[in-house]
Amino acid sequence: MPVNDAYTPYGPGRNTPVRNGDGVGANRAALAIHTIADIAAGFLVLWILLHLLDANQANVFVGFVHSVADWLAAWSQDIFTMEAESLRVILNYGLPAAIYLLLGHGIAARVRRI
């Protein structure tokens, strides 16, 4: 008597490609996006702190953090032009940090749903 087995194009006993439905790839991609956004925002916040604490501008580490923060916030420089330099630095570097966090975490949440 015939049995109503599911059709397998590879025939019985062969390895069939099986999709792993647990979303590991999406979770890894979301974690990568999340981490990159956090690192970008971290550099910007670190530069704000170093500037507010009057760190030595001739120091190699301070120069590196400043150059990375300048590159990350290049699109937002001089949006705010205040007389007080501390407030100007906080706003001109804080805005991109907040945007990177919001976009990065939002995109990661969206990818995680896939």
C-alpha positions in Angstrom: 0.0 0.0 0.0 1.5 3.4 -1.0 2.5 5.8 1.8 1.9 9.5 1.6 5.4 10.7 2.3 6.6 14.2 1.6 8.3 14.6 -1.8 12.1 15.1 -1.6 13.8 16.0 -4.8 17.1 14.5 -3.7 15.7 11.1 -3.0 15.5 9.1 0.2 18.6 9.0 2.4 20.4 12.0 0.8 21.3 15.1 2.7 18.7 17.7 2.0 19.5 21.4 2.5 17.7 22.6 5.6 17.3 26.2 6.5 18.0 26.9 10.1 15.0 28.9 11.3 16.4 30.1 14.6 17.7 33.5 13.1 21.3 33.1 14.2 22.6 35.0 11.1 20.2 37.9 11.7 21.1 38.1 15.3 24.8 38.3 14.4 24.2 41.0 11.9 22.2 42.9 14.4 24.9 42.6 17.0 27.5 43.9 14.5 25.4 46.9 13.6 24.6 47.6 17.3 28.3 47.3 18.2 29.5 49.6 15.4 27.0 52.3 16.4 28.1 52.0 20.0 31.7 52.3 19.1 31.1 55.4 16.9 29.1 57.1 19.7 31.7 56.1 22.2 34.4 57.9 20.3 32.3 61.0 20.0 31.4 61.0 23.7 35.1 60.3 24.6 36.2 63.4 22.6 33.6 65.5 24.3 34.9 64.4 27.7 38.5 64.9 26.7 37.8 68.4 25.4 35.8 69.4 28.5 38.5 68.1 30.8 41.2 70.1 28.8 43.2 67.0 27.8 46.6 67.6 26.3 46.1 68.1 22.6 49.7 67.1 21.9 49.1 63.6 23.3 48.9 60.9 20.6 45.8 59.2 22.1 43.9 62.5 22.4 44.9 63.3 18.8 43.7 60.0 17.6 40.3 60.3 19.4 40.0 63.8 18.1 40.7 62.8 14.5 38.2 59.8 14.7 35.6 62.1 16.2 36.1 64.7 13.5 35.7 62.1 10.8 32.5 60.7 12.4 31.0 64.1 13.0 32.2 65.8 9.7 28.6 66.0 8.4 27.4 67.9 11.5 30.3 70.4 12.1 29.2 73.9 12.7 25.5 73.2 12.9 25.6 75.0 16.2 27.8 78.1 16.3 27.8 79.3 19.9 30.3 81.7 21.6 30.9 79.2 24.4 33.2 76.6 22.9 32.3 73.9 25.4 28.7 74.1 24.5 29.5 74.1 20.8 31.6 71.0 21.2 28.9 69.2 23.2 26.2 70.0 20.6 28.3 69.5 17.5 29.6 66.1 18.6 26.7 65.1 20.8 24.1 65.3 18.0 25.9 62.8 15.8 26.5 60.5 18.8 22.8 60.5 19.5 21.9 59.9 15.9 24.4 57.1 15.5 22.9 55.4 18.6 19.3 55.8 17.5 19.9 54.7 13.9 22.2 51.9 14.9 19.9 50.4 17.5 16.9 50.9 15.3 18.4 49.2 12.3 19.7 46.4 14.6 16.2 45.9 16.0 14.8 45.8 12.5 17.4 43.3 11.3 16.7 41.1 14.4 13.1 40.8 13.4 14.0 39.2 10.0 
